């Protein structure tokens, strides 16, 4: 397996990973233009490719930048390749990129995802405390 930066033409394979892992749903607004815009704003998209399978994408790590810190999300490996230690390799490359960029990194993970929680803690991520996360997805619903 090889981890490399996003290239034009990768998005269909990325969507296959996100669909297989449940990382993306239509209401989230995850599309190719958004990925490319986030990269242009200082973020990155890393893909893990299976060199023995025509370079098909088997994992993703999307890192966005808000001007203050990096946010890692859409981190996942397709179910058929889970349990092989690949997430540790993808995380190592993601954190190498974070260190290169020189900003703090933050992520969200569902507390029931014990495998991911262990992976992130082992890599040095610390629990922030009892924060609840809220979002407005439908900006048309905002009443001003």
Secondary structure, DSSP 8 states (H G I E B T S, - for coil): -EEEE--TT-HHHHHHHHHHHT---GGGT--HHHHHHHHHTT-EEEEEEETTTTTEEEEEEEEEE-SS-EEEEEEEE-GGGTTSSHHHHHHHHHHHHHHHHT--EEE---TT-HHHHHHHHHTT-----S--------GGG---
